[in-house]
Amino acid sequence: MSWLKIYSAVLAAILTAWVIISVVTLAIWSAYLDHQMASLKSHFEQFQDEMSSVTGGDISPQFGVVERTPTPAKEPEQPSATERSKPTTSASAVQTNKKMCEFWRAEYQKDATRQNEGFMEMACIRYRKSLRELQQ
């Protein structure tokens, strides 16, 4: 029973000390921040006086609603007939895509992993797509 009383007394002392230290710290910080705010306010007023003497007017910020006029939406540019008929894929790109497809097909045949299969499929899809674009 005496241990419980000692433990309770020590706990109460620690909590009391913590509360006292917190209150003192809060008071010190409050005084410090008040001093800093007063200092900043005096510096700002001095700066405002200097700026008004330089500009010759009021430099206070102007608050209000700024109305914006909506800009008309631009129509997307249509490609010309010659640009539409031009293939977007060159023959060298098709050859490169073919080599990539063949490479990944050989890699997949050597080591049939899901990763190699995915690389092979994507390379061959890219090759077939570029081949179709070239033929159009």
Backbone as a chain_set.jsonl record, in Angstrom:
{"seq": "MSWLKIYSAVLAAILTAWVIISVVTLAIWSAYLDHQMASLKSHFEQFQDEMSSVTGGDISPQFGVVERTPTPAKEPEQPSATERSKPTTSASAVQTNKKMCEFWRAEYQKDATRQNEGFMEMACIRYRKSLRELQQ", "coords": {"N": [[0.807, -1.187, 0.0], [1.959, 1.234, 0.661], [3.722, 1.654, -1.414], [2.053, 2.26, -3.523], [1.041, 4.719, -2.698], [3.387, 6.231, -2.732], [4.04, 6.076, -5.445], [1.812, 7.371, -6.594], [2.136, 9.925, -5.454], [4.58, 10.757, -6.611], [3.866, 10.698, -9.306], [1.852, 12.663, -9.342], [3.422, 14.883, -8.637], [5.123, 15.059, -10.85], [3.279, 15.572, -12.926], [2.243, 18.012, -12.026], [4.537, 19.612, -12.108], [4.993, 19.548, -14.854], [2.731, 20.905, -15.838], [3.145, 23.438, -14.674], [5.589, 24.191, -15.879], [4.757, 24.227, -18.558], [2.894, 26.352, -18.546], [4.535, 28.517, -17.832], [6.314, 28.504, -19.994], [4.525, 29.024, -22.099], [3.754, 31.621, -21.398], [6.19, 32.995, -21.662], [6.717, 32.631, -24.435], [4.493, 33.93, -25.477], [4.953, 36.597, -24.666], [7.341, 37.053, -26.061], [6.507, 36.744, -28.755], [4.643, 38.832, -28.907], [6.366, 41.016, -28.653], [7.894, 40.665, -31.003], [5.901, 41.001, -32.961], [5.197, 43.678, -32.512], [7.601, 44.882, -33.184], [7.815, 44.159, -35.895], [5.573, 45.485, -36.867], [6.254, 48.172, -36.451], [8.464, 48.318, -38.156], [7.201, 47.827, -40.597], [5.472, 50.022, -40.784], [7.371, 52.051, -40.947], [8.585, 51.352, -43.354], [6.4, 51.657, -45.041], [6.001, 54.404, -44.866], [8.398, 55.305, -46.036], [8.112, 54.248, -48.626], [5.784, 55.535, -49.51], [6.719, 58.12, -49.635], [8.517, 57.877, -51.697], [6.983, 56.917, -53.874], [4.917, 58.686, -53.84], [2.277, 58.292, -53.251], [-0.534, 56.294, -52.131], [0.188, 53.129, -50.846], [-1.254, 51.046, -49.976], [-2.712, 47.797, -50.041], [-4.997, 46.92, -52.611], [-8.076, 45.594, -52.347], [-10.545, 43.583, -53.764], [-13.05, 42.506, -56.109], [-11.94, 41.013, -58.96], [-12.792, 41.223, -62.206], [-12.915, 39.009, -64.816], [-12.72, 38.741, -68.277], [-14.145, 36.288, -70.265], [-12.165, 34.235, -72.329], [-12.448, 33.499, -75.739], [-13.005, 30.18, -76.86], [-10.595, 28.429, -78.665], [-10.728, 27.061, -81.882], [-9.795, 23.762, -82.702], [-7.007, 23.225, -84.776], [-7.356, 22.084, -88.047], [-5.762, 19.497, -89.783], [-4.115, 19.942, -92.931], [-4.987, 18.757, -96.25], [-2.776, 17.567, -97.453], [-1.199, 17.01, -95.255], [-2.772, 15.143, -93.952], [-2.726, 13.033, -95.694], [-0.138, 12.259, -95.575], [2.02, 9.73, -94.355], [2.452, 8.947, -90.898], [4.425, 7.458, -89.925], [7.734, 6.476, -90.523], [9.716, 4.552, -92.887], [12.075, 3.651, -91.745], [11.42, 3.656, -89.058], [9.543, 1.613, -89.008], [11.193, -0.548, -89.66], [12.877, -0.558, -87.424], [10.994, -1.118, -85.42], [10.257, -3.667, -86.266], [12.646, -5.092, -85.868], [12.81, -4.895, -83.092], [10.541, -6.372, -82.348], [11.235, -8.904, -83.327], [13.524, -9.365, -81.777], [12.477, -9.459, -79.123], [10.783, -11.615, -79.442], [12.612, -13.681, -79.84], [13.924, -13.564, -77.354], [11.825, -14.292, -75.695], [11.434, -16.882, -76.533], [13.792, -18.02, -75.626], [13.685, -17.585, -72.836], [10.9, -17.991, -71.268], [9.271, -15.912, -69.701], [6.809, -13.964, -67.908], [7.345, -11.274, -68.064], [9.051, -11.051, -70.317], [7.26, -11.971, -72.219], [5.329, -9.941, -72.153], [6.881, -7.746, -73.027], [7.48, -8.672, -75.595], [4.916, -8.851, -76.756], [4.094, -6.124, -76.707], [6.076, -4.943, -78.312], [5.624, -6.221, -80.759], [3.001, -5.457, -81.293], [3.405, -2.714, -81.599], [5.005, -2.816, -83.882], [3.202, -3.927, -85.814], [1.255, -1.907, -85.838], [2.725, 0.335, -86.747], [3.38, -0.633, -89.26], [0.853, -0.798, -90.478], [0.201, 1.949, -90.492], [2.113, 2.912, -92.237], [1.363, 1.705, -94.618], [-0.998, 2.956, -95.206]], "CA": [[0.0, 0.0, 0.0], [2.808, 2.412, 0.721], [4.293, 1.853, -2.742], [1.032, 2.912, -4.325], [1.013, 6.116, -2.273], [4.617, 6.873, -3.225], [3.903, 6.175, -6.902], [0.808, 8.409, -6.834], [2.709, 11.222, -5.097], [5.583, 11.083, -7.623], [3.126, 10.991, -10.539], [1.211, 13.962, -9.156], [4.477, 15.899, -8.661], [5.584, 15.18, -12.23], [2.229, 16.244, -13.682], [2.183, 19.392, -11.569], [5.718, 20.29, -12.656], [4.782, 19.677, -16.291], [1.75, 21.976, -16.038], [3.781, 24.719, -14.33], [6.572, 24.485, -16.923], [4.005, 24.563, -19.765], [2.313, 27.681, -18.384], [5.632, 29.482, -17.877], [6.789, 28.535, -21.38], [3.508, 29.715, -22.877], [3.827, 33.053, -21.073], [7.421, 33.521, -22.262], [6.518, 32.686, -25.877], [3.505, 34.971, -25.749], [5.629, 37.887, -24.543], [8.307, 37.139, -27.159], [5.793, 36.965, -30.01], [4.101, 40.189, -28.863], [7.48, 41.912, -28.94], [8.233, 40.523, -32.418], [4.831, 41.613, -33.747], [5.331, 45.128, -32.379], [8.781, 45.256, -33.954], [7.467, 44.056, -37.312], [4.61, 46.529, -37.18], [6.974, 49.444, -36.57], [9.268, 48.254, -39.381], [6.301, 47.943, -41.734], [5.023, 51.413, -40.856], [8.506, 52.836, -41.431], [8.723, 51.011, -44.768], [5.271, 52.261, -45.743], [6.283, 55.835, -44.953], [9.455, 55.494, -47.025], [7.589, 53.966, -49.96], [4.834, 56.567, -49.926], [7.483, 59.312, -50.008], [9.142, 57.606, -52.989], [5.97, 56.799, -54.922], [4.04, 59.843, -53.789], [0.873, 57.888, -53.149], [-0.928, 55.262, -51.176], [0.649, 51.811, -51.286], [-2.024, 50.007, -49.315], [-3.208, 46.849, -51.034], [-6.36, 47.128, -53.078], [-8.815, 44.348, -52.341], [-11.814, 43.666, -54.458], [-13.303, 41.452, -57.067], [-11.367, 41.268, -60.271], [-13.621, 40.569, -63.204], [-12.165, 38.549, -65.975], [-13.548, 38.476, -69.445], [-13.81, 34.948, -70.755], [-11.507, 34.187, -73.629], [-13.159, 32.549, -76.598], [-12.311, 28.907, -77.07], [-10.025, 28.324, -80.005], [-11.063, 25.854, -82.617], [-8.578, 23.006, -83.009], [-6.605, 23.356, -86.167], [-7.534, 20.877, -88.855], [-4.609, 19.301, -90.666], [-4.414, 20.123, -94.353], [-5.172, 17.507, -96.986], [-1.47, 16.936, -97.675], [-0.725, 16.469, -93.98], [-3.555, 13.95, -93.637], [-2.348, 11.935, -96.575], [1.229, 11.878, -95.25], [2.114, 8.733, -93.283], [3.115, 9.469, -89.708], [5.501, 6.544, -89.593], [8.697, 6.33, -91.613], [10.144, 3.176, -93.149], [13.112, 3.27, -90.778], [10.74, 3.355, -87.794], [8.948, 0.283, -89.167], [12.295, -1.521, -89.567], [13.298, -0.613, -86.019], [9.963, -1.829, -84.68], [10.332, -5.072, -86.654], [13.799, -5.67, -85.168], [12.46, -5.027, -81.669], [9.599, -7.479, -82.232], [11.998, -10.144, -83.508], [14.397, -9.525, -80.618], [11.717, -9.907, -77.949], [10.27, -12.964, -79.732], [13.736, -14.599, -79.562], [14.127, -13.58, -75.9], [10.732, -15.058, -75.089], [11.674, -18.294, -76.831], [14.881, -18.458, -74.739], [13.254, -17.518, -71.439], [9.464, -17.693, -71.351], [8.737, -15.282, -68.489], [5.698, -13.047, -68.178], [7.912, -9.982, -68.445], [9.488, -11.151, -71.712], [6.055, -12.098, -73.038], [4.746, -8.607, -72.245], [7.734, -6.938, -73.903], [7.313, -9.178, -76.956], [3.59, -8.438, -77.247], [4.064, -4.678, -76.956], [6.94, -4.642, -79.461], [4.978, -6.696, -81.983], [1.844, -4.576, -81.527], [3.96, -1.468, -82.127], [5.439, -3.086, -85.256], [2.023, -4.07, -86.674], [0.615, -0.595, -85.947], [3.531, 1.192, -87.622], [3.272, -1.183, -90.6], [-0.45, -0.351, -91.003], [0.269, 3.393, -90.746], [2.947, 3.13, -93.416], [0.638, 1.248, -95.799], [-2.152, 3.833, -95.472]], "C": [[0.857, 1.26, 0.0], [3.462, 2.691, -0.638], [3.304, 2.575, -3.647], [0.938, 4.397, -3.978], [2.23, 6.873, -2.792], [4.523, 7.095, -4.734], [2.931, 7.292, -7.254], [1.375, 9.795, -6.55], [3.736, 11.669, -6.145], [4.893, 11.455, -8.938], [2.457, 12.361, -10.451], [2.247, 15.085, -9.211], [4.961, 16.126, -10.09], [4.547, 15.927, -13.065], [2.116, 17.714, -13.297], [3.359, 20.186, -12.14], [5.549, 20.526, -14.152], [3.807, 20.815, -16.59], [2.379, 23.332, -15.756], [4.779, 25.127, -15.412], [5.865, 24.893, -18.214], [3.441, 25.971, -19.688], [3.398, 28.753, -18.474], [6.162, 29.617, -19.308], [5.812, 29.274, -22.277], [3.559, 31.224, -22.63], [5.058, 33.687, -21.715], [7.259, 33.658, -23.772], [5.529, 33.775, -26.254], [4.146, 36.356, -25.683], [6.611, 38.093, -25.694], [7.6, 37.453, -28.477], [5.141, 38.344, -30.054], [5.179, 41.21, -29.203], [7.838, 41.862, -30.429], [7.169, 41.169, -33.301], [4.907, 43.139, -33.69], [6.512, 45.633, -33.206], [8.475, 45.217, -35.45], [6.505, 45.155, -37.732], [5.312, 47.877, -37.343], [7.839, 49.469, -37.826], [8.378, 48.425, -40.605], [5.811, 49.379, -41.89], [6.131, 52.315, -41.384], [8.7, 52.588, -42.93], [7.617, 51.67, -45.581], [5.482, 53.77, -45.901], [7.338, 56.12, -46.01], [8.933, 55.279, -48.444], [6.609, 55.023, -50.422], [5.568, 57.861, -50.292], [8.157, 59.116, -51.366], [8.105, 57.606, -54.106], [5.029, 57.978, -54.955], [2.578, 59.481, -53.678], [0.668, 56.82, -52.099], [-0.478, 53.906, -51.705], [-0.126, 50.699, -50.605], [-2.606, 49.08, -50.371], [-4.667, 47.125, -51.374], [-7.052, 45.772, -53.156], [-10.133, 44.564, -53.064], [-11.943, 42.519, -55.433], [-12.723, 41.87, -58.408], [-12.207, 40.498, -61.273], [-12.754, 40.218, -64.395], [-13.124, 38.31, -67.116], [-13.166, 37.107, -69.979], [-13.179, 35.028, -72.137], [-12.233, 33.18, -74.496], [-12.318, 31.298, -76.821], [-11.819, 28.846, -78.508], [-10.44, 26.999, -80.622], [-9.775, 25.084, -82.878], [-8.274, 23.084, -84.493], [-6.758, 22.017, -86.876], [-6.303, 20.701, -89.744], [-5.035, 19.445, -92.125], [-4.503, 18.754, -95.03], [-3.842, 16.798, -97.21], [-0.93, 16.333, -96.387], [-1.486, 15.203, -93.613], [-3.137, 12.767, -94.487], [-0.933, 11.433, -96.282], [1.237, 10.786, -94.193], [2.879, 9.317, -92.099], [4.302, 8.607, -89.316], [6.432, 6.395, -90.783], [9.093, 4.862, -91.748], [11.21, 2.731, -92.149], [12.503, 2.948, -89.416], [10.108, 1.98, -87.857], [10.022, -0.783, -89.035], [12.768, -1.673, -88.121], [12.285, -1.383, -85.19], [9.966, -3.319, -85.01], [11.478, -5.769, -85.932], [13.506, -5.869, -83.689], [11.516, -6.197, -81.449], [10.335, -8.813, -82.352], [12.907, -10.413, -82.314], [13.622, -10.081, -79.427], [11.075, -11.273, -78.182], [11.367, -13.99, -79.438], [14.006, -14.691, -78.062], [13.06, -14.416, -75.212], [10.907, -16.547, -75.361], [12.797, -18.855, -75.959], [14.396, -18.596, -73.298], [11.798, -17.048, -71.406], [8.924, -17.165, -70.018], [7.604, -14.344, -68.886], [6.218, -11.691, -68.642], [8.348, -9.994, -69.908], [8.286, -11.264, -72.644], [5.398, -10.723, -73.232], [5.552, -7.694, -73.152], [7.559, -7.353, -75.364], [5.977, -8.707, -77.529], [3.558, -6.951, -77.589], [4.918, -4.308, -78.166], [6.275, -5.071, -80.761], [3.729, -5.884, -82.308], [2.319, -3.264, -82.137], [4.392, -1.653, -83.585], [4.242, -3.173, -86.199], [1.329, -2.72, -86.89], [1.401, 0.312, -86.896], [3.486, 0.695, -89.06], [1.955, -0.769, -91.251], [-0.416, 1.134, -91.355], [1.071, 3.68, -92.016], [2.204, 2.755, -94.69], [-0.535, 2.165, -96.13], [-1.794, 5.026, -96.28]], "O": [[0.485, 2.256, -0.62], [3.724, 3.847, -0.969], [3.7, 3.417, -4.453], [0.774, 5.235, -4.864], [2.118, 8.016, -3.236], [4.878, 8.161, -5.238], [3.219, 8.089, -8.147], [1.131, 10.735, -7.307], [3.757, 12.84, -6.525], [5.289, 12.413, -9.602], [2.504, 13.132, -11.409], [1.971, 16.141, -9.782], [5.185, 17.268, -10.493], [4.902, 16.823, -13.832], [1.914, 18.567, -14.161], [3.181, 21.313, -12.603], [5.919, 21.584, -14.661], [4.041, 21.604, -17.505], [2.172, 24.279, -16.515], [4.809, 26.289, -15.818], [6.32, 25.809, -18.899], [3.503, 26.712, -20.668], [3.202, 29.782, -19.12], [6.427, 30.726, -19.771], [6.224, 30.066, -23.124], [3.419, 32.011, -23.566], [4.98, 34.792, -22.252], [7.622, 34.689, -24.339], [5.72, 34.468, -27.253], [3.904, 37.193, -26.552], [6.7, 39.192, -26.242], [8.04, 38.323, -29.229], [5.085, 38.965, -31.115], [4.933, 42.155, -29.952], [8.062, 42.903, -31.046], [7.505, 41.82, -34.291], [4.706, 43.813, -34.7], [6.43, 46.681, -33.846], [8.835, 46.136, -36.185], [6.615, 45.694, -38.834], [5.003, 48.634, -38.263], [7.946, 50.5, -38.49], [8.766, 49.104, -41.556], [5.744, 49.895, -43.006], [5.876, 53.23, -42.167], [8.951, 53.527, -43.686], [7.859, 52.18, -46.674], [5.174, 54.339, -46.949], [7.201, 57.061, -46.792], [9.269, 56.035, -49.356], [6.595, 55.378, -51.601], [5.108, 58.616, -51.149], [8.349, 60.081, -52.105], [8.312, 58.216, -55.156], [4.405, 58.248, -55.981], [1.717, 60.304, -53.991], [1.552, 56.494, -51.307], [-0.727, 53.568, -52.862], [0.286, 49.539, -50.643], [-2.953, 49.519, -51.467], [-5.459, 47.515, -50.517], [-6.657, 44.909, -53.939], [-10.744, 45.628, -52.964], [-11.054, 41.676, -55.558], [-12.998, 42.96, -58.909], [-12.319, 39.274, -61.199], [-11.974, 41.028, -64.896], [-14.204, 37.747, -66.938], [-11.982, 36.805, -70.128], [-13.615, 35.795, -72.995], [-12.596, 32.105, -74.019], [-11.095, 31.356, -76.951], [-12.548, 29.174, -79.444], [-10.49, 25.965, -79.956], [-8.762, 25.685, -83.237], [-9.165, 23.019, -85.34], [-6.347, 20.97, -86.375], [-5.856, 21.653, -90.384], [-6.161, 19.113, -92.498], [-4.138, 17.733, -94.448], [-3.778, 15.57, -97.163], [-0.286, 15.283, -96.405], [-0.912, 14.285, -93.026], [-3.191, 11.622, -94.037], [-0.564, 10.329, -96.682], [0.514, 10.906, -93.204], [3.828, 10.081, -92.272], [5.098, 8.996, -88.461], [5.983, 6.209, -91.914], [8.846, 4.046, -90.86], [11.244, 1.567, -91.751], [12.999, 2.078, -88.7], [10.128, 1.246, -86.868], [9.809, -1.805, -88.383], [13.025, -2.783, -87.657], [12.658, -2.206, -84.354], [9.708, -4.146, -84.136], [11.324, -6.888, -85.442], [13.898, -6.875, -83.098], [11.664, -6.938, -80.477], [10.09, -9.737, -81.576], [13.046, -11.558, -81.885], [14.047, -11.049, -78.798], [10.845, -12.015, -77.227], [11.096, -15.042, -78.86], [14.287, -15.774, -77.55], [13.344, -15.154, -74.268], [10.569, -17.379, -74.519], [12.767, -20.029, -75.591], [14.665, -19.596, -72.631], [11.515, -15.854, -71.504], [8.215, -17.871, -69.3], [7.463, -13.979, -70.053], [5.618, -11.042, -69.499], [8.052, -9.061, -70.655], [8.299, -10.708, -73.742], [4.966, -10.383, -74.333], [4.986, -6.952, -73.954], [7.497, -6.507, -76.256], [5.918, -8.221, -78.659], [3.051, -6.565, -78.642], [4.528, -3.452, -78.96], [6.354, -4.357, -81.76], [3.432, -5.65, -83.479], [1.712, -2.758, -83.08], [4.18, -0.774, -84.42], [4.255, -2.563, -87.268], [0.87, -2.425, -87.993], [0.815, 0.98, -87.748], [3.546, 1.499, -89.99], [1.928, -0.426, -92.433], [-0.94, 1.538, -92.392], [0.737, 4.59, -92.776], [2.38, 3.397, -95.725], [-1.018, 2.139, -97.262], [-2.658, 5.849, -96.582]]}, "num_chains": 1, "name": "protein.A"}
